[in-house]
Amino acid sequence: MADEYVDPSGTSEVFRAFVPAPELATQAGHPVREPSRLPLPVAVVMAAVMLAMAFWIALS
C-alpha cells in the first residue's frame, strides 16, 4: 500500500508546511544567504570596456 500523498498546493497552510520561512531559518541557526550583487557591476564594467575597445579598433 502506497503512502498517502499530500499536495502542497492544496491550501496555503499546507504549502507553508513544505516551505521553510526565512525568519524561522535564522532563528533555528541556519543562516539565510542573500545572493551576491558583485557579478552585475563587474559584467557592466566589462561590457563597457569591451564596447570601448571595439569602437577604438573600428575607428583606428
PDB file of N, CA, C, O and CB in Angstrom:
ATOM      1  N   MET A   1       0.849  -1.171   0.000  1.00  0.00           N
ATOM      2  CA  MET A   1       0.000   0.000   0.000  1.00  0.00           C
ATOM      3  C   MET A   1       0.896   1.236   0.000  1.00  0.00           C
ATOM      4  O   MET A   1       1.813   1.335   0.815  1.00  0.00           O
ATOM      5  CB  MET A   1      -0.966  -0.003   1.223  1.00  0.00           C
ATOM      6  N   ALA A   2       0.642   2.169  -0.897  1.00  0.00           N
ATOM      7  CA  ALA A   2       1.455   3.372  -1.033  1.00  0.00           C
ATOM      8  C   ALA A   2       1.108   4.383   0.063  1.00  0.00           C
ATOM      9  O   ALA A   2      -0.004   4.401   0.591  1.00  0.00           O
ATOM     10  CB  ALA A   2       1.256   4.001  -2.425  1.00  0.00           C
ATOM     11  N   ASP A   3       2.097   5.225   0.387  1.00  0.00           N
ATOM     12  CA  ASP A   3       1.847   6.290   1.354  1.00  0.00           C
ATOM     13  C   ASP A   3       0.898   7.309   0.749  1.00  0.00           C
ATOM     14  O   ASP A   3       0.852   7.492  -0.467  1.00  0.00           O
ATOM     15  CB  ASP A   3       3.168   6.966   1.789  1.00  0.00           C
ATOM     16  N   GLU A   4       0.147   7.967   1.613  1.00  0.00           N
ATOM     17  CA  GLU A   4      -0.779   8.983   1.145  1.00  0.00           C
ATOM     18  C   GLU A   4       0.015  10.220   0.733  1.00  0.00           C
ATOM     19  O   GLU A   4       0.843  10.707   1.503  1.00  0.00           O
ATOM     20  CB  GLU A   4      -1.829   9.330   2.240  1.00  0.00           C
ATOM     21  N   TYR A   5      -0.225  10.727  -0.462  1.00  0.00           N
ATOM     22  CA  TYR A   5       0.476  11.899  -0.971  1.00  0.00           C
ATOM     23  C   TYR A   5      -0.337  13.144  -0.653  1.00  0.00           C
ATOM     24  O   TYR A   5      -1.537  13.197  -0.924  1.00  0.00           O
ATOM     25  CB  TYR A   5       0.728  11.780  -2.497  1.00  0.00           C
ATOM     26  N   VAL A   6       0.321  14.142  -0.077  1.00  0.00           N
ATOM     27  CA  VAL A   6      -0.331  15.407   0.241  1.00  0.00           C
ATOM     28  C   VAL A   6       0.149  16.440  -0.755  1.00  0.00           C
ATOM     29  O   VAL A   6       1.346  16.710  -0.849  1.00  0.00           O
ATOM     30  CB  VAL A   6      -0.035  15.856   1.708  1.00  0.00           C
ATOM     31  N   ASP A   7      -0.772  17.013  -1.493  1.00  0.00           N
ATOM     32  CA  ASP A   7      -0.432  18.032  -2.485  1.00  0.00           C
ATOM     33  C   ASP A   7      -0.164  19.349  -1.766  1.00  0.00           C
ATOM     34  O   ASP A   7      -1.069  19.884  -1.125  1.00  0.00           O
ATOM     35  CB  ASP A   7      -1.572  18.195  -3.539  1.00  0.00           C
ATOM     36  N   PRO A   8       1.073  19.895  -1.855  1.00  0.00           N
ATOM     37  CA  PRO A   8       1.374  21.138  -1.134  1.00  0.00           C
ATOM     38  C   PRO A   8       0.645  22.352  -1.684  1.00  0.00           C
ATOM     39  O   PRO A   8       0.592  23.382  -1.011  1.00  0.00           O
ATOM     40  CB  PRO A   8       2.848  21.396  -1.168  1.00  0.00           C
ATOM     41  N   SER A   9       0.085  22.269  -2.877  1.00  0.00           N
ATOM     42  CA  SER A   9      -0.625  23.416  -3.429  1.00  0.00           C
ATOM     43  C   SER A   9      -2.101  23.411  -3.049  1.00  0.00           C
ATOM     44  O   SER A   9      -2.857  24.268  -3.506  1.00  0.00           O
ATOM     45  CB  SER A   9      -0.482  23.438  -4.936  1.00  0.00           C
ATOM     46  N   GLY A  10      -2.514  22.477  -2.235  1.00  0.00           N
ATOM     47  CA  GLY A  10      -3.914  22.372  -1.848  1.00  0.00           C
ATOM     48  C   GLY A  10      -4.413  23.603  -1.125  1.00  0.00           C
ATOM     49  O   GLY A  10      -5.403  24.199  -1.548  1.00  0.00           O
ATOM     50  N   THR A  11      -3.769  23.995  -0.064  1.00  0.00           N
ATOM     51  CA  THR A  11      -4.122  25.205   0.667  1.00  0.00           C
ATOM     52  C   THR A  11      -2.837  25.921   1.051  1.00  0.00           C
ATOM     53  O   THR A  11      -1.758  25.330   1.006  1.00  0.00           O
ATOM     54  CB  THR A  11      -4.983  24.879   1.928  1.00  0.00           C
ATOM     55  N   SER A  12      -2.943  27.170   1.424  1.00  0.00           N
ATOM     56  CA  SER A  12      -1.741  27.913   1.800  1.00  0.00           C
ATOM     57  C   SER A  12      -1.144  27.380   3.104  1.00  0.00           C
ATOM     58  O   SER A  12       0.070  27.442   3.295  1.00  0.00           O
ATOM     59  CB  SER A  12      -2.063  29.406   1.940  1.00  0.00           C
ATOM     60  N   GLU A  13      -1.976  26.863   3.995  1.00  0.00           N
ATOM     61  CA  GLU A  13      -1.456  26.304   5.245  1.00  0.00           C
ATOM     62  C   GLU A  13      -0.611  25.061   4.987  1.00  0.00           C
ATOM     63  O   GLU A  13       0.445  24.872   5.590  1.00  0.00           O
ATOM     64  CB  GLU A  13      -2.606  25.967   6.195  1.00  0.00           C
ATOM     65  N   VAL A  14      -1.096  24.222   4.084  1.00  0.00           N
ATOM     66  CA  VAL A  14      -0.344  23.011   3.744  1.00  0.00           C
ATOM     67  C   VAL A  14       0.937  23.389   3.018  1.00  0.00           C
ATOM     68  O   VAL A  14       1.984  22.786   3.255  1.00  0.00           O
ATOM     69  CB  VAL A  14      -1.196  22.054   2.875  1.00  0.00           C
ATOM     70  N   PHE A  15       0.866  24.395   2.121  1.00  0.00           N
ATOM     71  CA  PHE A  15       2.049  24.821   1.387  1.00  0.00           C
ATOM     72  C   PHE A  15       3.107  25.373   2.338  1.00  0.00           C
ATOM     73  O   PHE A  15       4.293  25.091   2.170  1.00  0.00           O
ATOM     74  CB  PHE A  15       1.677  25.874   0.338  1.00  0.00           C
ATOM     75  N   ARG A  16       2.697  26.151   3.328  1.00  0.00           N
ATOM     76  CA  ARG A  16       3.659  26.715   4.285  1.00  0.00           C
ATOM     77  C   ARG A  16       4.343  25.627   5.098  1.00  0.00           C
ATOM     78  O   ARG A  16       5.462  25.827   5.569  1.00  0.00           O
ATOM     79  CB  ARG A  16       2.962  27.699   5.225  1.00  0.00           C
ATOM     80  N   ALA A  17       3.706  24.498   5.269  1.00  0.00           N
ATOM     81  CA  ALA A  17       4.337  23.398   5.992  1.00  0.00           C
ATOM     82  C   ALA A  17       5.496  22.817   5.181  1.00  0.00           C
ATOM     83  O   ALA A  17       6.433  22.267   5.760  1.00  0.00           O
ATOM     84  CB  ALA A  17       3.304  22.300   6.311  1.00  0.00           C
ATOM     85  N   PHE A  18       5.451  22.929   3.859  1.00  0.00           N
ATOM     86  CA  PHE A  18       6.501  22.406   2.999  1.00  0.00           C
ATOM     87  C   PHE A  18       7.629  23.409   2.766  1.00  0.00           C
ATOM     88  O   PHE A  18       8.751  23.005   2.461  1.00  0.00           O
ATOM     89  CB  PHE A  18       5.915  21.989   1.679  1.00  0.00           C
ATOM     90  N   VAL A  19       7.354  24.715   2.903  1.00  0.00           N
ATOM     91  CA  VAL A  19       8.334  25.765   2.607  1.00  0.00           C
ATOM     92  C   VAL A  19       8.789  26.408   3.909  1.00  0.00           C
ATOM     93  O   VAL A  19       7.967  26.977   4.627  1.00  0.00           O
ATOM     94  CB  VAL A  19       7.737  26.835   1.645  1.00  0.00           C
ATOM     95  N   PRO A  20      10.094  26.331   4.238  1.00  0.00           N
ATOM     96  CA  PRO A  20      10.567  26.965   5.469  1.00  0.00           C
ATOM     97  C   PRO A  20      10.582  28.483   5.333  1.00  0.00           C
ATOM     98  O   PRO A  20      11.006  29.018   4.308  1.00  0.00           O
ATOM     99  CB  PRO A  20      11.967  26.456   5.829  1.00  0.00           C
ATOM    100  N   ALA A  21      10.126  29.161   6.351  1.00  0.00           N
ATOM    101  CA  ALA A  21      10.118  30.618   6.358  1.00  0.00           C
ATOM    102  C   ALA A  21      11.522  31.133   6.658  1.00  0.00           C
ATOM    103  O   ALA A  21      12.205  30.570   7.513  1.00  0.00           O
ATOM    104  CB  ALA A  21       9.104  31.159   7.394  1.00  0.00           C
ATOM    105  N   PRO A  22      11.976  32.200   5.969  1.00  0.00           N
ATOM    106  CA  PRO A  22      13.325  32.724   6.210  1.00  0.00           C
ATOM    107  C   PRO A  22      13.545  33.176   7.648  1.00  0.00           C
ATOM    108  O   PRO A  22      14.631  32.983   8.195  1.00  0.00           O
ATOM    109  CB  PRO A  22      13.595  33.877   5.281  1.00  0.00           C
ATOM    110  N   GLU A  23      12.527  33.776   8.268  1.00  0.00           N
ATOM    111  CA  GLU A  23      12.713  34.233   9.649  1.00  0.00           C
ATOM    112  C   GLU A  23      12.839  33.065  10.617  1.00  0.00           C
ATOM    113  O   GLU A  23      13.521  33.170  11.637  1.00  0.00           O
ATOM    114  CB  GLU A  23      11.552  35.128  10.070  1.00  0.00           C
ATOM    115  N   LEU A  24      12.186  31.958  10.301  1.00  0.00           N
ATOM    116  CA  LEU A  24      12.328  30.778  11.150  1.00  0.00           C
ATOM    117  C   LEU A  24      13.685  30.116  10.944  1.00  0.00           C
ATOM    118  O   LEU A  24      14.240  29.541  11.881  1.00  0.00           O
ATOM    119  CB  LEU A  24      11.205  29.778  10.865  1.00  0.00           C
ATOM    120  N   ALA A  25      14.223  30.190   9.736  1.00  0.00           N
ATOM    121  CA  ALA A  25      15.526  29.592   9.459  1.00  0.00           C
ATOM    122  C   ALA A  25      16.620  30.327  10.218  1.00  0.00           C
ATOM    123  O   ALA A  25      17.561  29.695  10.697  1.00  0.00           O
ATOM    124  CB  ALA A  25      15.820  29.607   7.950  1.00  0.00           C
ATOM    125  N   THR A  26      16.521  31.651  10.338  1.00  0.00           N
ATOM    126  CA  THR A  26      17.541  32.395  11.062  1.00  0.00           C
ATOM    127  C   THR A  26      17.419  32.147  12.566  1.00  0.00           C
ATOM    128  O   THR A  26      18.426  32.140  13.274  1.00  0.00           O
ATOM    129  CB  THR A  26      17.430  33.896  10.755  1.00  0.00           C
ATOM    130  N   GLN A  27      16.207  31.947  13.053  1.00  0.00           N
ATOM    131  CA  GLN A  27      16.037  31.669  14.473  1.00  0.00           C
ATOM    132  C   GLN A  27      16.557  30.287  14.819  1.00  0.00           C
ATOM    133  O   GLN A  27      17.030  30.067  15.934  1.00  0.00           O
ATOM    134  CB  GLN A  27      14.572  31.794  14.870  1.00  0.00           C
ATOM    135  N   ALA A  28      16.478  29.357  13.886  1.00  0.00           N
ATOM    136  CA  ALA A  28      16.929  27.998  14.142  1.00  0.00           C
ATOM    137  C   ALA A  28      18.447  27.879  14.010  1.00  0.00           C
ATOM    138  O   ALA A  28      19.008  26.819  14.287  1.00  0.00           O
ATOM    139  CB  ALA A  28      16.243  27.031  13.187  1.00  0.00           C
ATOM    140  N   GLY A  29      19.119  28.957  13.590  1.00  0.00           N
ATOM    141  CA  GLY A  29      20.559  28.929  13.478  1.00  0.00           C
ATOM    142  C   GLY A  29      21.058  28.665  12.076  1.00  0.00           C
ATOM    143  O   GLY A  29      22.267  28.639  11.848  1.00  0.00           O
ATOM    144  N   HIS A  30      20.160  28.471  11.137  1.00  0.00           N
ATOM    145  CA  HIS A  30      20.559  28.267   9.754  1.00  0.00           C
ATOM    146  C   HIS A  30      20.592  29.622   9.063  1.00  0.00           C
ATOM    147  O   HIS A  30      19.542  30.239   8.886  1.00  0.00           O
ATOM    148  CB  HIS A  30      19.595  27.284   9.023  1.00  0.00           C
ATOM    149  N   PRO A  31      21.768  30.104   8.666  1.00  0.00           N
ATOM    150  CA  PRO A  31      21.827  31.423   8.031  1.00  0.00           C
ATOM    151  C   PRO A  31      21.200  31.394   6.634  1.00  0.00           C
ATOM    152  O   PRO A  31      21.363  30.435   5.880  1.00  0.00           O
ATOM    153  CB  PRO A  31      23.285  31.908   7.944  1.00  0.00           C
ATOM    154  N   VAL A  32      20.492  32.452   6.320  1.00  0.00           N
ATOM    155  CA  VAL A  32      19.888  32.595   5.007  1.00  0.00           C
ATOM    156  C   VAL A  32      20.791  33.529   4.216  1.00  0.00           C
ATOM    157  O   VAL A  32      20.903  34.712   4.535  1.00  0.00           O
ATOM    158  CB  VAL A  32      18.409  33.140   5.093  1.00  0.00           C
ATOM    159  N   ARG A  33      21.446  32.985   3.166  1.00  0.00           N
ATOM    160  CA  ARG A  33      22.377  33.787   2.376  1.00  0.00           C
ATOM    161  C   ARG A  33      21.634  34.522   1.274  1.00  0.00           C
ATOM    162  O   ARG A  33      20.778  33.963   0.587  1.00  0.00           O
ATOM    163  CB  ARG A  33      23.484  32.906   1.777  1.00  0.00           C
ATOM    164  N   GLU A  34      21.986  35.793   1.127  1.00  0.00           N
ATOM    165  CA  GLU A  34      21.460  36.570   0.016  1.00  0.00           C
ATOM    166  C   GLU A  34      22.438  36.447  -1.136  1.00  0.00           C
ATOM    167  O   GLU A  34      23.644  36.349  -0.909  1.00  0.00           O
ATOM    168  CB  GLU A  34      21.233  38.063   0.414  1.00  0.00           C
ATOM    169  N   PRO A  35      21.954  36.450  -2.354  1.00  0.00           N
ATOM    170  CA  PRO A  35      22.866  36.333  -3.491  1.00  0.00           C
ATOM    171  C   PRO A  35      23.786  37.545  -3.581  1.00  0.00           C
ATOM    172  O   PRO A  35      23.402  38.663  -3.237  1.00  0.00           O
ATOM    173  CB  PRO A  35      22.076  36.172  -4.795  1.00  0.00           C
ATOM    174  N   SER A  36      24.995  37.303  -4.046  1.00  0.00           N
ATOM    175  CA  SER A  36      25.972  38.370  -4.182  1.00  0.00           C
ATOM    176  C   SER A  36      25.566  39.310  -5.304  1.00  0.00           C
ATOM    177  O   SER A  36      25.066  38.873  -6.340  1.00  0.00           O
ATOM    178  CB  SER A  36      27.371  37.798  -4.440  1.00  0.00           C
ATOM    179  N   ARG A  37      25.781  40.592  -5.096  1.00  0.00           N
ATOM    180  CA  ARG A  37      25.460  41.584  -6.115  1.00  0.00           C
ATOM    181  C   ARG A  37      26.700  42.007  -6.888  1.00  0.00           C
ATOM    182  O   ARG A  37      26.615  42.899  -7.732  1.00  0.00           O
ATOM    183  CB  ARG A  37      24.803  42.801  -5.479  1.00  0.00           C
ATOM    184  N   LEU A  38      27.832  41.404  -6.630  1.00  0.00           N
ATOM    185  CA  LEU A  38      29.077  41.776  -7.285  1.00  0.00           C
ATOM    186  C   LEU A  38      29.101  41.423  -8.766  1.00  0.00           C
ATOM    187  O   LEU A  38      29.610  42.233  -9.540  1.00  0.00           O
ATOM    188  CB  LEU A  38      30.226  41.113  -6.595  1.00  0.00           C
ATOM    189  N   PRO A  39      28.598  40.289  -9.220  1.00  0.00           N
ATOM    190  CA  PRO A  39      28.719  39.938 -10.642  1.00  0.00           C
ATOM    191  C   PRO A  39      28.057  40.944 -11.592  1.00  0.00           C
ATOM    192  O   PRO A  39      28.564  41.142 -12.697  1.00  0.00           O
ATOM    193  CB  PRO A  39      28.118  38.579 -10.871  1.00  0.00           C
ATOM    194  N   LEU A  40      26.972  41.573 -11.218  1.00  0.00           N
ATOM    195  CA  LEU A  40      26.292  42.506 -12.112  1.00  0.00           C
ATOM    196  C   LEU A  40      27.156  43.729 -12.420  1.00  0.00           C
ATOM    197  O   LEU A  40      27.341  44.034 -13.598  1.00  0.00           O
ATOM    198  CB  LEU A  40      24.969  42.948 -11.497  1.00  0.00           C
ATOM    199  N   PRO A  41      27.698  44.448 -11.428  1.00  0.00           N
ATOM    200  CA  PRO A  41      28.549  45.597 -11.767  1.00  0.00           C
ATOM    201  C   PRO A  41      29.812  45.194 -12.530  1.00  0.00           C
ATOM    202  O   PRO A  41      30.269  45.930 -13.405  1.00  0.00           O
ATOM    203  CB  PRO A  41      28.940  46.339 -10.502  1.00  0.00           C
ATOM    204  N   VAL A  42      30.372  44.042 -12.207  1.00  0.00           N
ATOM    205  CA  VAL A  42      31.564  43.582 -12.914  1.00  0.00           C
ATOM    206  C   VAL A  42      31.215  43.322 -14.377  1.00  0.00           C
ATOM    207  O   VAL A  42      31.986  43.681 -15.267  1.00  0.00           O
ATOM    208  CB  VAL A  42      32.144  42.301 -12.250  1.00  0.00           C
ATOM    209  N   ALA A  43      30.072  42.707 -14.635  1.00  0.00           N
ATOM    210  CA  ALA A  43      29.647  42.443 -16.004  1.00  0.00           C
ATOM    211  C   ALA A  43      29.391  43.734 -16.771  1.00  0.00           C
ATOM    212  O   ALA A  43      29.718  43.827 -17.954  1.00  0.00           O
ATOM    213  CB  ALA A  43      28.396  41.581 -16.009  1.00  0.00           C
ATOM    214  N   VAL A  44      28.812  44.726 -16.112  1.00  0.00           N
ATOM    215  CA  VAL A  44      28.547  46.013 -16.767  1.00  0.00           C
ATOM    216  C   VAL A  44      29.863  46.703 -17.121  1.00  0.00           C
ATOM    217  O   VAL A  44      30.001  47.232 -18.223  1.00  0.00           O
ATOM    218  CB  VAL A  44      27.686  46.927 -15.854  1.00  0.00           C
ATOM    219  N   VAL A  45      30.820  46.706 -16.213  1.00  0.00           N
ATOM    220  CA  VAL A  45      32.123  47.332 -16.476  1.00  0.00           C
ATOM    221  C   VAL A  45      32.841  46.600 -17.604  1.00  0.00           C
ATOM    222  O   VAL A  45      33.405  47.235 -18.495  1.00  0.00           O
ATOM    223  CB  VAL A  45      32.999  47.335 -15.198  1.00  0.00           C
ATOM    224  N   MET A  46      32.823  45.286 -17.571  1.00  0.00           N
ATOM    225  CA  MET A  46      33.488  44.510 -18.634  1.00  0.00           C
ATOM    226  C   MET A  46      32.834  44.774 -19.991  1.00  0.00           C
ATOM    227  O   MET A  46      33.535  44.892 -20.997  1.00  0.00           O
ATOM    228  CB  MET A  46      33.441  42.996 -18.310  1.00  0.00           C
ATOM    229  N   ALA A  47      31.509  44.867 -20.033  1.00  0.00           N
ATOM    230  CA  ALA A  47      30.813  45.150 -21.291  1.00  0.00           C
ATOM    231  C   ALA A  47      31.182  46.540 -21.805  1.00  0.00           C
ATOM    232  O   ALA A  47      31.379  46.724 -23.006  1.00  0.00           O
ATOM    233  CB  ALA A  47      29.285  45.039 -21.103  1.00  0.00           C
ATOM    234  N   ALA A  48      31.275  47.515 -20.905  1.00  0.00           N
ATOM    235  CA  ALA A  48      31.652  48.871 -21.308  1.00  0.00           C
ATOM    236  C   ALA A  48      33.074  48.903 -21.849  1.00  0.00           C
ATOM    237  O   ALA A  48      33.337  49.565 -22.853  1.00  0.00           O
ATOM    238  CB  ALA A  48      31.517  49.840 -20.126  1.00  0.00           C
ATOM    239  N   VAL A  49      33.995  48.198 -21.200  1.00  0.00           N
ATOM    240  CA  VAL A  49      35.386  48.147 -21.664  1.00  0.00           C
ATOM    241  C   VAL A  49      35.462  47.483 -23.030  1.00  0.00           C
ATOM    242  O   VAL A  49      36.163  47.973 -23.915  1.00  0.00           O
ATOM    243  CB  VAL A  49      36.273  47.390 -20.653  1.00  0.00           C
ATOM    244  N   MET A  50      34.763  46.391 -23.211  1.00  0.00           N
ATOM    245  CA  MET A  50      34.793  45.688 -24.497  1.00  0.00           C
ATOM    246  C   MET A  50      34.162  46.538 -25.602  1.00  0.00           C
ATOM    247  O   MET A  50      34.647  46.532 -26.734  1.00  0.00           O
ATOM    248  CB  MET A  50      34.061  44.338 -24.386  1.00  0.00           C
ATOM    249  N   LEU A  51      33.097  47.260 -25.293  1.00  0.00           N
ATOM    250  CA  LEU A  51      32.470  48.136 -26.275  1.00  0.00           C
ATOM    251  C   LEU A  51      33.407  49.276 -26.655  1.00  0.00           C
ATOM    252  O   LEU A  51      33.528  49.620 -27.831  1.00  0.00           O
ATOM    253  CB  LEU A  51      31.149  48.694 -25.731  1.00  0.00           C
ATOM    254  N   ALA A  52      34.065  49.854 -25.667  1.00  0.00           N
ATOM    255  CA  ALA A  52      35.023  50.925 -25.946  1.00  0.00           C
ATOM    256  C   ALA A  52      36.178  50.414 -26.800  1.00  0.00           C
ATOM    257  O   ALA A  52      36.624  51.112 -27.711  1.00  0.00           O
ATOM    258  CB  ALA A  52      35.557  51.521 -24.638  1.00  0.00           C
ATOM    259  N   MET A  53      36.665  49.217 -26.522  1.00  0.00           N
ATOM    260  CA  MET A  53      37.746  48.641 -27.321  1.00  0.00           C
ATOM    261  C   MET A  53      37.279  48.392 -28.757  1.00  0.00           C
ATOM    262  O   MET A  53      38.038  48.616 -29.699  1.00  0.00           O
ATOM    263  CB  MET A  53      38.245  47.327 -26.686  1.00  0.00           C
ATOM    264  N   ALA A  54      36.050  47.936 -28.928  1.00  0.00           N
ATOM    265  CA  ALA A  54      35.517  47.672 -30.268  1.00  0.00           C
ATOM    266  C   ALA A  54      35.425  48.983 -31.057  1.00  0.00           C
ATOM    267  O   ALA A  54      35.786  49.014 -32.234  1.00  0.00           O
ATOM    268  CB  ALA A  54      34.120  46.985 -30.182  1.00  0.00           C
ATOM    269  N   PHE A  55      34.953  50.050 -30.439  1.00  0.00           N
ATOM    270  CA  PHE A  55      34.882  51.346 -31.121  1.00  0.00           C
ATOM    271  C   PHE A  55      36.286  51.858 -31.456  1.00  0.00           C
ATOM    272  O   PHE A  55      36.508  52.386 -32.546  1.00  0.00           O
ATOM    273  CB  PHE A  55      34.133  52.376 -30.247  1.00  0.00           C
ATOM    274  N   TRP A  56      37.217  51.709 -30.540  1.00  0.00           N
ATOM    275  CA  TRP A  56      38.587  52.182 -30.766  1.00  0.00           C
ATOM    276  C   TRP A  56      39.233  51.429 -31.937  1.00  0.00           C
ATOM    277  O   TRP A  56      39.910  52.031 -32.770  1.00  0.00           O
ATOM    278  CB  TRP A  56      39.439  52.008 -29.483  1.00  0.00           C
ATOM    279  N   ILE A  57      39.019  50.123 -31.993  1.00  0.00           N
ATOM    280  CA  ILE A  57      39.578  49.326 -33.098  1.00  0.00           C
ATOM    281  C   ILE A  57      38.886  49.694 -34.405  1.00  0.00           C
ATOM    282  O   ILE A  57      39.543  49.792 -35.442  1.00  0.00           O
ATOM    283  CB  ILE A  57      39.426  47.801 -32.817  1.00  0.00           C
ATOM    284  N   ALA A  58      37.573  49.898 -34.375  1.00  0.00           N
ATOM    285  CA  ALA A  58      36.833  50.238 -35.597  1.00  0.00           C
ATOM    286  C   ALA A  58      37.229  51.598 -36.141  1.00  0.00           C
ATOM    287  O   ALA A  58      37.253  51.785 -37.358  1.00  0.00           O
ATOM    288  CB  ALA A  58      35.338  50.213 -35.332  1.00  0.00           C
ATOM    289  N   LEU A  59      37.537  52.541 -35.285  1.00  0.00           N
ATOM    290  CA  LEU A  59      37.886  53.893 -35.727  1.00  0.00           C
ATOM    291  C   LEU A  59      39.363  54.068 -36.034  1.00  0.00           C
ATOM    292  O   LEU A  59      39.776  55.108 -36.548  1.00  0.00           O
ATOM    293  CB  LEU A  59      37.483  54.883 -34.684  1.00  0.00           C
ATOM    294  N   SER A  60      40.160  53.052 -35.719  1.00  0.00           N
ATOM    295  CA  SER A  60      41.610  53.164 -35.980  1.00  0.00           C
ATOM    296  C   SER A  60      41.932  52.958 -37.437  1.00  0.00           C
ATOM    297  O   SER A  60      43.098  53.018 -37.826  1.00  0.00           O
ATOM    298  CB  SER A  60      42.385  52.157 -35.144  1.00  0.00           C
TER     299      SER A  60
END
